[in-house]
Amino acid sequence: DDIVLSTSSTCDSYLWVGPGGSSIATLLNPLLNTTANTTTIPSGDVAYAGGSWSVICVSPDGCESDLSIPIDITINTPPDTAVANSNSPVCVGDDILLSSNSIPGATYEWSGTNGYFSSTQNPVITNAQLNDAATYSVTITLNGCSTGSVVPASVTVSAPPTVPNPTSNSPVCEGDTLWLFSGTTASTYAWTGPGGFFSTQDTAFIANADSTNSGFYNLVITIGGCTSPVGQVEVDIIPTSYVPQIWATSDTICDGLILELQTDGFVGLNAEYIWYGPSGLLDTTSNPTYIDPNITVADSGEYFVQVLIGSCLSLPSQVALIDVNPIPATPDITFTSPICEGEVILLATNTLANGYDWVGPNGFNSDLQNPDAINPATLIDAGSYSLAVTIDGCQSADSVINITINPTPVTPIILSNSPICEGDSLIIYTTNSASEYLWTLPNLTTISQTEDSLIITPSVVADSGMYGLQLVEAGCPSETVFTDVMIQDLSSSQPFAGLDFVVCDGETVLNLSAENNGTGIWSTLSTANIITPSNHQTLVTNLEQDSSYAFIWTLMNGVCGNIGSDTIDIYIAANPIANSDSLTISSGTEELIEILLNDSIPLSVNYNLLDAPQYGTAAVLNNGISYTTSSSQTSDAFIYELCLDACPSMCDTALVTIDIAPYLNAPDLITPNGDGTNDAFVIQGIENFPNNQLQIYNRWGNEIFYIENYQNDWTGEFNNQELPVGTYYYVFISQDTGELIINGYITLQR
């Protein structure tokens, strides 16, 4: 290896001093006098040596430093040449043994051209395969130095020979020569067989063979040092006294079935089996089986066989006695069909036999001559039933019958128009279909008909009771169902709810009491709550004052309908409310005050003066209170009382306040024609309003007259011109208060 020296110092040049010293001649070696801070000395250079090495740093002006602290360099000697050895060649499945020369303290690295690697000195590759064939090399390392020369080992892995397929001339007769043939070319042959037989020939033989030589012979061959698996051949030595065995699958057979005879078989290709029966020679077969596909009763008797192997004919076998029995006649079956669902299936036969085999639907089977009854029969029990009988081991053909089971009709739905009223038609019917309807009346008599309804008209009360119905299909009846029929007689009672009345004094609960002459019910369209509607006497709640209620009592007669209804009207009275009145009446006049116009009166009322007026006079009239003013008064008042006629205790009072206005009256017609009557527009009482204002307008709203402090002197003129005949509108105002005193229309005629 190269010696590589380096320093971390920075110098102009470097003098490298080793075991050769620092003489001028020595330092002339360019590898020892460098400008770089590192130098490499190869192994062939004169300066290449192990030992102590130092460096001198030279400055640019040629000054040299002292020697550096030295380092020791050791040069180790590499190991000898590495030689790889193996046990090649090997066979597939063997172990490959690799080895190398031994150097104490060294390490080893094996590699193969197939990617193999190992760090063991003498590695072993177990169970070698064909892909383990390769060139294997080893590198030996000692003190960090590896061998420079390597001698590899080439390993060959051979496949074993295929399994040999030996043959023979078997079967052979006793005393003949048995030949064994390898059928392949190999390096070696190894035969083994019965009785300790062994041979290394490719073709082996046994002269004068006997029965002890029968059996299996094994052959193993080697090729290229590899041993094959074991090949095998079976050999039969036929003794001249051989007696074959014969047997049948059954020695009792039924007519028309298959007869099968068998004997021992042989491996030999030329074995023949000669079969004999009651009629002589039957057949010669190449396999140890004889079959007669259709045996008959006439074929009963003795059977035997002989075996011919090559030229070896065996002795006759023992005799097989075959008995062929006739097939029994088809049995008879007694049964009943059709039947109804739920009835009993009875099966029987008159045929006598050793055994019985009944088979039918729904998993039915029996081995009895007369099977147990199927009770109750269901729809899945319908279908084909078969019977086969067995006599002397032979079974008859099936006797087949078919049993029909008619389903039970569905349980009917029975309906009616009950309850009904006497005299109506009673109709009892079903929604189910059937071919026959069987009706049962209350007196237990029955009626059969094809219609799905039973009508009794006119009905009477005696027709009430239980009615039954069965559906019938194909003679099968359904379950009977019943319905209860009610026929009600007529009634002549009439309802009476009571007399109308008013509830006074704020009561919100009342009692209703209808005439108790039958079953009835109270009802109302209002929000009132009738506590017991079906009772002719009941409380009613949830009533409100000032509300009217109508309660209806309906008398019922069951299914004969409602007999009739009667209504009672009830008013829950509220107190009347009398509101105060205030009005103005002209002085010196009489006026009717309609006091009820602004009062709240739910019912008819009566009224009277409770406190009379102080100045004027008041009189109670049918349509109000009449009031007459007195002279020189300006106001007055009185109090009246208002009471309900139906509830005299429910009253209210109100105050009537009267202002007395000065008297004022304007005409509605003037005729200014100079006759002294109505010639001017004269307002009576104008003296009560001396500070006044009068305005007159035509029909188009144009003011045609205006005056302050009017003196009753307008005669139908405007700007001193007579106005045309027509209707005019006037407004009379108090200038003191600005109040409108009077207004209206006036007609002008001439």
C-alpha positions in Angstrom: 0.0 0.0 0.0 1.1 3.6 -0.5 2.5 5.7 2.4 0.5 8.9 2.6 2.0 11.8 4.8 0.3 15.1 5.6 0.5 18.1 7.9 -1.9 20.8 9.0 0.9 23.5 9.0 1.1 26.2 6.3 4.6 26.6 4.9 6.3 27.7 1.7 7.7 24.1 1.3 7.9 20.9 3.2 10.9 18.5 3.9 9.7 15.0 4.8 12.2 13.1 7.0 12.0 9.3 7.3 14.1 6.3 8.3 16.5 7.3 5.4 17.6 10.4 7.3 17.7 14.1 6.2 20.9 14.2 4.1 20.9 16.5 1.2 21.0 13.5 -1.2 18.1 12.0 0.5 16.0 15.2 0.5 16.7 15.6 -3.2 13.9 13.0 -3.7 10.9 15.1 -5.0 8.5 13.0 -2.9 10.4 14.2 0.2 10.7 17.9 -0.8 7.2 19.3 -1.7 5.4 22.5 -1.8 2.2 20.7 -0.9 1.3 19.8 2.7 0.9 16.1 1.7 3.0 13.5 -0.1 2.4 9.9 -1.3 5.2 7.4 -1.4 4.5 4.2 -3.4 5.9 0.9 -2.4 8.5 0.9 -5.2 10.2 4.2 -4.2 13.6 4.2 -2.4 12.1 6.2 0.4 9.4 3.7 1.0 10.1 2.3 4.5 8.5 1.7 7.9 9.7 3.6 10.9 9.8 7.2 12.3 8.6 10.1 10.1 8.7 13.9 10.7 8.2 17.0 8.7 10.3 20.3 8.5 8.4 23.6 7.6 10.4 25.9 5.3 9.5 29.6 5.3 9.7 31.8 2.1 13.0 33.2 3.2 14.5 29.7 3.4 14.4 29.3 7.2 13.7 25.8 8.4 11.8 24.8 11.5 12.7 22.1 13.9 11.6 18.5 13.2 8.0 17.9 14.0 6.9 15.4 16.6 7.5 12.0 14.7 4.9 9.4 13.9 5.6 5.6 13.5 4.6 3.8 10.3 4.4 0.0 10.3 4.4 -1.9 7.0 2.7 -5.4 7.4 3.4 -8.4 5.2 0.1 -9.7 3.4 -1.0 -13.3 3.8 -0.1 -16.1 1.4 -2.2 -16.9 -1.7 -5.8 -17.8 -0.8 -6.8 -21.3 -2.2 -10.5 -22.3 -2.3 -11.3 -26.1 -2.2 -14.7 -28.0 -2.4 -16.1 -31.6 -2.6 -17.4 -31.0 -6.1 -19.0 -32.6 -8.0 -22.2 -33.1 -5.8 -25.8 -34.2 -6.5 -28.9 -32.2 -5.9 -29.8 -32.5 -2.2 -26.1 -33.2 -1.1 -24.1 -30.6 1.0 -21.4 -28.5 -0.7 -18.3 -28.4 1.5 -16.0 -25.3 0.9 -12.6 -24.9 2.6 -9.4 -22.7 2.5 -5.9 -22.7 3.8 -5.7 -21.8 7.4 -3.8 -18.6 8.7 -4.0 -17.9 12.4 -5.7 -14.6 13.3 -7.0 -14.1 9.7 -10.5 -13.4 8.5 -12.2 -15.0 5.5 -14.7 -13.7 2.9 -16.3 -16.2 0.5 -18.1 -15.1 -2.7 -19.7 -17.0 -5.5 -20.6 -16.1 -9.1 -24.3 -16.8 -8.1 -24.2 -14.1 -5.4 -23.2 -16.3 -2.6 -21.4 -14.8 0.5 -20.0 -16.2 3.7 -17.5 -15.1 6.4 -16.8 -18.6 7.6 -13.4 -20.2 6.9 -15.0 -23.5 5.8 -18.7 -22.9 4.9 -21.2 -25.6 4.1 -24.1 -25.2 1.6 -26.7 -27.7 2.7 -29.3 -29.4 0.4 -27.6 -28.2 -2.8 -29.7 -27.3 -5.8 -28.8 -26.8 -9.4 -28.5 -23.0 -9.0 -25.8 -23.6 -6.3 -23.4 -24.6 -9.1 -20.9 -21.7 -9.4 -17.3 -20.6 -9.0 -16.4 -19.8 -5.3 -13.5 -17.6 -4.2 -12.1 -16.7 -0.8 -10.2 -13.6 0.4 -8.0 -13.9 3.5 -7.2 -10.7 5.5 -4.5 -10.5 8.2 -3.6 -7.3 10.1 -5.6 -5.3 7.6 -3.8 -6.9 4.6 -5.6 -9.1 2.2 -4.2 -11.8 0.0 -3.2 -10.6 -3.4 -3.5 -14.0 -5.1 -6.7 -16.1 -5.1 -7.3 -19.6 -6.4 -11.1 -20.2 -6.9 -13.0 -23.5 -6.7 -15.5 -24.5 -9.4 -18.5 -26.5 -8.0 -20.7 -28.7 -10.2 -24.2 -29.8 -9.0 -25.8 -32.6 -10.9 -29.5 -33.5 -11.0 -30.3 -37.1 -9.9 -31.5 -39.6 -12.5 -35.2 -39.8 -13.1 -37.2 -42.7 -11.5 -36.5 -45.8 -13.5 -39.5 -47.7 -14.9 -38.6 -51.4 -14.8 -40.7 -54.1 -16.5 -40.9 -57.9 -16.5 -42.4 -60.8 -18.4 -44.9 -61.4 -15.5 -47.1 -63.2 -15.1 -45.2 -66.4 -15.7 -46.1 -69.9 -14.9 -44.4 -71.7 -12.0 -41.1 -73.3 -13.3 -40.6 -70.7 -16.1 -37.8 -68.0 -16.1 -38.7 -64.6 -14.7 -37.0 -61.7 -16.6 -36.5 -58.2 -15.1 -35.7 -55.3 -17.5 -34.3 -51.9 -16.4 -35.2 -50.2 -19.6 -32.5 -47.5 -19.1 -28.8 -46.8 -19.4 -26.9 -45.9 -16.2 -23.5 -46.2 -14.5 -24.7 -48.8 -12.0 -27.9 -50.9 -11.3 -29.1 -52.3 -8.0 -32.1 -54.7 -8.0 -33.7 -56.0 -4.8 -36.8 -58.3 -4.4 -38.6 -61.0 -2.5 -36.6 -63.7 -0.8 -33.4 -61.4 -0.5 -33.1 -61.1 -4.3 -30.2 -58.8 -5.4 -28.6 -58.1 -8.8 -26.4 -55.3 -10.4 -27.3 -56.2 -14.0 -29.3 -54.0 -16.3 -31.4 -57.1 -17.1 -31.8 -59.6 -14.2 -33.5 -63.0 -14.2 -34.6 -65.8 -12.0 -34.7 -69.3 -13.5 -37.3 -71.9 -12.5 -39.4 -69.3 -10.7 -42.0 -70.3 -8.1 -44.6 -68.6 -6.0 -42.0 -67.3 -3.5 -40.7 -65.1 -6.3 -44.0 -63.2 -6.6 -44.1 -59.7 -5.3 -42.5 -56.3 -5.9 -39.0 -55.8 -7.4 -37.1 -52.5 -6.8 -34.5 -50.8 -9.0 -32.1 -48.0 -8.2 -29.6 -46.6 -10.8 -26.7 -44.1 -10.6 -25.6 -41.7 -13.2 -22.6 -39.3 -12.7 -22.4 -40.3 -9.1 -26.0 -39.4 -8.4 -28.5 -42.0 -7.2 -32.1 -42.2 -8.7 -35.3 -42.7 -6.6 -36.6 -46.3 -6.4 -38.5 -47.7 -9.4 -40.8 -50.7 -8.9 -42.4 -53.5 -10.8 -44.9 -56.2 -9.6 -44.4 -59.8 -10.6 -47.0 -62.7 -10.4 -45.8 -66.3 -10.5 -48.9 -68.4 -11.3 -48.8 -71.8 -9.6 -50.1 -74.7 -11.7 -52.4 -75.6 -8.8 -54.0 -72.1 -8.5 -57.8 -72.2 -7.7 -59.5 -68.8 -8.3 -62.2 -67.5 -6.0 -65.6 -66.5 -7.3 -68.3 -64.4 -5.6 -71.5 -62.5 -6.5 -72.8 -59.2 -5.2 -75.9 -61.2 -4.1 -76.7 -64.9 -4.4 -80.4 -64.1 -4.5 -81.5 -61.9 -7.4 -84.8 -60.8 -8.7 -85.9 -61.5 -12.2 -84.8 -58.7 -14.7 -82.0 -57.4 -12.5 -78.2 -57.5 -13.1 -76.1 -60.5 -12.1 -72.5 -59.5 -11.3 -69.8 -62.2 -10.7 -66.2 -61.3 -9.6 -62.9 -63.1 -9.1 -59.3 -62.2 -8.2 -57.6 -60.0 -10.8 -54.0 -60.2 -12.1 -51.7 -57.5 -13.3 -50.5 -59.4 -16.4 -51.6 -58.1 -19.7 -52.6 -61.6 -21.1 -54.8 -62.8 -18.3 -58.3 -64.1 -19.4 -61.3 -65.1 -17.3 -63.5 -67.9 -18.5 -67.0 -67.9 -17.0 -69.4 -70.9 -16.8 -73.1 -71.1 -15.8 -76.1 -73.5 -15.8 -76.2 -73.3 -19.6 -72.4 -73.9 -20.0 -69.8 -71.5 -21.2 -71.0 -67.9 -20.7 -68.2 -65.6 -21.7 -64.4 -64.9 -21.7 -63.4 -61.5 -20.3 -60.2 -59.5 -20.0 -61.2 -58.2 -16.5 -62.2 -60.2 -13.5 -65.9 -59.4 -13.7 -68.9 -61.0 -15.5 -72.2 -59.1 -15.9 -75.6 -60.4 -17.1 -77.7 -57.2 -17.4 -81.1 -59.1 -17.5 -81.1 -62.2 -15.4 -84.2 -64.4 -15.6 -85.7 -67.1 -13.3 -84.4 -69.7 -15.9 -80.8 -68.5 -15.1 -80.9 -69.9 -11.6 -78.1 -72.5 -10.9 -74.3 -73.0 -10.4 -71.6 -70.7 -11.7 -67.7 -71.0 -11.7 -64.6 -69.4 -13.4 -61.1 -70.4 -14.6 -58.2 -68.0 -15.2 -55.9 -68.3 -18.2 -52.6 -66.4 -17.7 -50.5 -66.8 -20.8 -50.4 -70.5 -21.2 -51.2 -71.1 -17.5 -54.8 -72.3 -16.9 -56.0 -72.4 -13.3 -58.2 -75.1 -11.8 -61.9 -74.3 -11.7 -63.1 -72.1 -8.9 -65.6 -73.2 -6.3 -69.3 -73.1 -7.3 -71.4 -70.0 -6.7 -75.1 -70.9 -6.4 -77.4 -68.2 -7.8 -81.2 -68.1 -7.0 -83.3 -65.9 -9.3 -86.8 -65.0 -7.9 -89.8 -63.7 -9.8 -91.0 -60.0 -9.4 -94.3 -59.9 -7.4 -97.5 -58.7 -9.0 -98.5 -55.0 -8.6 -100.5 -54.8 -5.3 -104.0 -53.4 -5.0 -104.8 -50.3 -2.9 -108.2 -49.4 -1.3 -108.8 -45.7 -0.5 -111.5 -43.0 -0.6 -111.1 -39.9 -2.8 -112.0 -37.1 -2.9 -112.3 -36.1 0.7 -112.6 -32.8 2.6 -109.8 -31.1 4.4 -109.8 -32.2 8.0 -111.3 -35.7 7.3 -109.3 -39.0 7.5 -107.2 -40.7 4.8 -107.4 -44.5 5.2 -105.0 -46.6 3.0 -105.1 -50.4 2.8 -104.1 -53.4 0.6 -105.3 -57.0 0.3 -101.9 -58.2 -1.1 -100.0 -60.5 1.3 -96.2 -60.0 1.2 -93.0 -60.0 3.2 -92.7 -56.3 3.2 -94.6 -53.1 2.3 -93.2 -49.7 1.2 -95.8 -46.9 1.2 -94.7 -43.4 0.0 -96.8 -40.3 -0.3 -96.8 -36.5 -0.1 -95.7 -34.5 2.9 -93.1 -37.0 3.9 -95.6 -39.9 4.3 -94.1 -43.4 4.4 -95.1 -46.7 6.1 -94.0 -50.3 6.2 -97.3 -51.6 7.4 -99.8 -53.5 5.2 -102.5 -51.0 6.3 -100.8 -47.8 7.4 -102.0 -45.6 10.3 -104.8 -43.2 9.3 -103.8 -39.6 8.4 -106.0 -37.6 10.7 -106.8 -34.8 10.1 -105.9 -34.6 6.4 -104.4 -31.3 5.3 -104.1 -29.9 1.8 -100.4 -30.8 1.6 -101.4 -34.5 2.1 -103.1 -34.5 -1.3 -101.4 -36.1 -4.2 -100.0 -39.5 -5.4 -99.5 -42.4 -3.0 -97.6 -45.4 -4.1 -97.2 -49.0 -2.7 -94.5 -51.6 -3.6 -94.5 -55.0 -1.9 -91.5 -57.3 -1.4 -91.8 -61.1 -1.7 -88.6 -63.3 -1.3 -86.4 -60.2 -1.5 -88.0 -59.0 -4.8 -90.0 -55.8 -5.0 -93.0 -55.3 -7.1 -93.7 -52.4 -9.4 -95.3 -49.3 -7.7 -99.1 -49.2 -7.5 -100.0 -45.5 -7.6 -103.3 -43.9 -6.6 -104.2 -40.2 -6.4 -106.1 -38.7 -3.5 -107.8 -35.3 -3.9 -108.4 -33.2 -0.8 -110.9 -30.4 -1.3 -110.1 -27.4 0.9 -112.4 -26.3 3.7 -114.1 -23.1 2.4 -112.9 -20.0 4.2 -114.8 -19.0 7.3 -117.4 -16.7 6.0 -118.1 -13.2 7.0 -121.7 -12.9 7.9 -123.3 -9.4 7.8 -126.8 -8.0 8.1 -128.7 -4.7 8.1 -129.6 -5.4 11.7 -130.8 -3.7 13.8 -133.8 -2.8 11.8 -137.3 -1.6 12.5 -140.3 -4.0 12.5 -141.8 -4.2 9.0 -138.5 -3.5 7.2 -136.8 -6.2 5.1 -134.2 -8.2 7.1 -131.2 -8.9 4.9 -128.5 -11.3 6.0 -125.6 -11.7 3.6 -121.9 -12.6 3.1 -119.1 -11.2 1.0 -117.7 -14.7 0.3 -118.4 -16.7 -2.8 -119.5 -20.4 -2.7 -121.5 -22.9 -4.7 -123.9 -23.4 -1.8 -124.9 -21.4 1.3 -126.4 -23.2 4.3 -128.3 -20.8 6.6 -129.4 -21.7 10.1 -132.4 -19.8 11.5 -133.0 -18.8 15.2 -135.5 -21.8 15.4 -132.5 -24.1 14.3 -134.1 -24.9 10.9 -131.7 -24.7 8.0 -132.1 -23.3 4.5 -129.8 -24.3 1.6 -129.6 -21.9 -1.3 -127.2 -20.8 -4.0 -127.7 -17.0 -3.3 -125.3 -15.3 -1.0 -128.1 -13.4 0.9 -131.1 -14.4 3.0 -134.0 -11.9 2.8 -137.0 -12.0 5.2 -139.7 -9.4 4.3 -141.6 -8.0 6.0 -139.8 -8.7 9.3 -141.4 -9.0 12.7 -140.0 -8.9 16.2 -140.1 -12.7 16.4 -137.5 -12.9 13.6 -134.9 -11.6 16.0 -132.2 -14.0 17.2 -129.0 -15.8 16.1 -128.5 -16.6 12.4 -125.8 -19.0 11.2 -124.0 -19.5 7.9 -121.8 -22.3 6.4 -120.2 -22.1 2.9 -120.2 -25.4 1.0 -117.7 -26.1 -1.9 -117.3 -29.6 -3.5 -119.4 -31.0 -0.7 -117.1 -29.6 2.0 -118.6 -27.2 4.6 -116.9 -24.3 6.2 -116.9 -23.4 9.9 -120.3 -22.0 11.0 -120.4 -18.4 11.9 -123.3 -16.6 13.6 -124.7 -13.1 13.8 -127.2 -11.7 16.2 -130.2 -9.9 14.6 -132.4 -7.4 16.4 -135.7 -6.2 15.1 -137.3 -3.3 17.1 -140.9 -2.5 17.4 -142.4 1.0 16.6 -143.2 3.7 19.2 -145.9 6.5 19.4 -144.3 8.8 21.9 -143.6 12.5 21.1 -140.7 14.6 22.5 -141.2 17.7 24.7 -138.1 19.7 25.7 -140.0 22.1 28.0 -141.0 25.8 27.8 -138.7 28.6 26.8 -137.4 30.7 29.7 -135.0 33.4 30.7 -132.2 33.0 33.3 -131.9 36.0 35.6 -129.5 37.4 38.1 -126.3 36.3 36.4 -126.8 32.5 36.7 -124.5 30.5 34.2 -125.7 27.0 35.2 -129.1 25.8 34.4 -131.2 22.6 34.5 -132.9 21.1 31.4 -135.8 18.7 32.0 -137.5 17.0 29.1 -140.6 14.9 29.3 -139.4 11.4 30.3 -141.3 9.2 27.7 -138.5 7.3 26.0 -134.8 7.2 25.2 -133.5 10.5 23.9 -130.5 12.8 23.7 -129.9 16.5 24.2 -127.8 18.5 21.7 -127.0 22.1 20.9 -125.1 24.0 18.2 -123.7 26.4 20.8 -120.6 26.1 23.0 -122.6 25.2 26.1 -121.6 22.0 27.9 -124.4 19.4 28.4 -123.3 17.3 31.3 -125.4 14.1 30.7 -126.8 14.4 27.1 -128.6 11.0 27.2 -130.5 11.9 30.4 -133.8 13.7 30.1 -132.7 15.8 33.1 -129.3 17.4 32.9 -127.2 20.3 34.1 -125.8 22.7 31.5 -122.6 24.7 32.1 -120.3 27.0 30.1 -123.0 29.6 29.6 -122.4 33.3 29.1 -124.6 36.2 30.0 -126.4 38.1 27.3 -126.4 35.0 25.2 -129.3 32.9 23.7 -129.1 29.1 23.6 -131.2 26.5 21.8 -131.2 23.0 23.2 -132.7 20.2 21.2 -134.3 17.1 22.8 -134.4 14.2 20.3 -136.5 11.2 21.2 -135.1 8.0 19.6 -136.5 4.6 18.8 -133.3 2.7 18.2 -132.9 1.5 14.6 -136.4 2.7 13.8 -134.9 6.2 13.7 -135.6 9.3 15.6 -139.2 9.8 16.6 -138.8 13.6 16.6 -137.2 16.6 18.2 -138.3 19.6 20.3 -136.3 22.7 20.9 -136.2 24.9 24.0 -134.9 28.5 23.7 -133.1 29.9 26.8 -131.7 33.4 27.2 -129.1 34.1 29.9 -130.0 37.7 30.8 -127.5 40.5 31.3 -128.3 43.6 33.2 -129.7 46.5 31.1 -127.4 49.5 30.9 -129.0 52.9 31.1 -126.8 55.7 29.7 -127.1 59.3 30.6 -128.7 61.7 28.1 -127.9 65.4 27.6 -129.9 67.7 25.3 -130.9 71.3 24.6 -134.6 72.4 24.5 -135.9 75.7 23.4 -137.5 77.7 26.1 -141.3 77.4 26.2 -141.5 74.1 24.2 -142.4 70.5 24.9 -140.1 67.7 23.6 -140.2 63.9 23.6 -136.9 62.4 24.9 -136.3 58.9 23.5 -134.2 57.8 26.5 -133.7 54.2 25.2 -131.9 55.1 22.1 -128.5 55.1 23.8 -129.2 52.4 26.4 -128.2 48.7 26.2 -131.3 46.6 26.6 -131.1 42.9 25.8 -134.8 42.2 26.4 -138.0 44.2 26.7 -137.9 46.7 29.5 -140.0 49.1 31.5 -139.0 52.4 32.9 -140.2 55.1 35.3 -139.1 58.4 36.8 -137.0 57.9 39.8 -136.3 61.6 40.5 -138.6 64.3 38.8 -137.2 67.5 37.2 -136.9 70.6 39.4 -138.5 73.1 37.0 -140.2 71.6 34.1 -142.6 68.7 34.0 -141.9 65.1 32.8 -144.3 62.4 31.8 -143.5 58.7 31.1 -144.8 57.6 27.6 -144.6 54.3 25.7 -141.9 55.7 23.4 -140.0 57.9 25.9 -140.4 60.7 28.4 -142.0 64.0 27.5 -140.5 67.1 29.0 -142.1 70.6 29.0 -140.0 73.7 30.0 -141.1 76.3 32.4 -140.5 80.1 32.1 -137.2 81.8 33.0 -135.3 78.5 33.5 -131.9 77.8 31.9 -131.3 74.1 32.8 -133.0 71.2 34.4 -132.5 67.4 35.1 -134.3 64.2 36.1 -133.4 60.5 36.8 -135.1 57.5 35.4 -134.9 53.7 36.2 -134.7 50.9 33.6 -135.7 47.3 34.5 -136.0 44.0 32.4 -139.6 42.8 32.1 -138.5 39.1 32.5 -136.2 39.9 35.4 -137.7 42.8 37.4 -134.7 42.8 39.8 -132.2 43.5 37.0 -132.3 47.4 36.7 -130.2 50.4 36.0 -130.6 54.2 36.3 -129.5 57.2 34.3 -129.4 61.0 34.5 -131.0 63.2 31.9 -129.5 66.8 31.7 -131.5 69.5 29.9 -130.1 72.9 28.8 -132.9 75.5 28.1 -132.1 77.6 25.0 -133.8 80.9 24.2 -136.7 80.4 21.9 -135.8 80.7 18.2 -137.9 79.8 15.1 -137.2 80.5 11.4 -139.9 80.2 8.7 -139.3 77.9 5.7 -141.3 80.1 3.2 -141.6 83.8 2.4 -143.9 85.5 -0.1 -142.9 89.1 -0.5 -146.0 90.2 -2.4 -147.1 93.0 -0.1 -150.1 91.2 1.3 -148.8 91.5 4.9 -148.3 87.8 5.3 -144.8 86.3 5.2 -143.5 89.3 3.3 -140.1 89.1 5.1 -137.8 86.5 6.6 -138.9 86.9 10.3 -137.0 84.8 12.9 -139.1 84.5 16.0 -137.0 85.0 19.3 -134.3 87.0 17.4 -134.4 89.4 20.4 -132.6 86.8 22.4 -129.6 87.1 20.0 -129.2 90.9 19.4 -125.6 90.5 18.4 -126.1 88.1 15.4 -125.1 87.4 11.8 -127.2 86.1 9.0 -125.9 84.6 5.7 -128.0 83.4 2.7 -126.8 81.3 -0.2 -128.3 80.3 -3.5 -128.4 76.8 -4.7 -125.0 77.1 -6.3 -123.4 78.1 -2.9 -123.0 81.8 -3.8 -123.6 84.1 -0.9 -126.4 86.5 -2.0 -127.1 88.2 1.4 -125.0 89.0 4.4 -125.8 91.2 7.4 -124.8 91.6 11.1 -127.5 92.4 13.7 -130.3 91.2 11.5 -133.7 92.9 12.2 -136.1 90.5 10.4 -136.3 92.7 7.3 -135.0 90.6 4.3 -137.6 90.4 1.6 -135.9 88.3 -1.0 -133.6 91.0 -2.7 -129.9 91.1 -3.6 -128.3 94.5 -4.4 -131.8 96.0 -4.4 -132.9 93.5 -7.1 -135.6 90.9 -6.6 -134.2 87.4 -6.4 -135.8 84.7 -8.5 -138.3 82.3 -7.1 -136.5 79.3 -5.6 -134.9 77.6 -2.6 -132.2 79.2 -0.6 -130.0 78.2 2.3 -129.5 80.3 5.5 -127.1 80.3 8.4 -127.8 82.3 11.7 -124.8 82.7 14.0 -124.3 84.3 17.5 -121.5 86.7 17.2 -121.0 86.6 21.0 -120.0 82.9 20.9 -119.5 82.2 17.2 -122.0 79.3 17.7 -124.4 78.2 14.9 -127.8 79.0 16.3 -130.0 77.8 13.5 -129.7 76.9 9.8 -131.9 75.5 7.1 -133.7 76.0 3.8 -136.1 78.7 2.9 -138.4 78.8 -0.2 -138.9 82.2 -2.0 -142.3 82.6 -3.8 -144.0 85.6 -5.2 
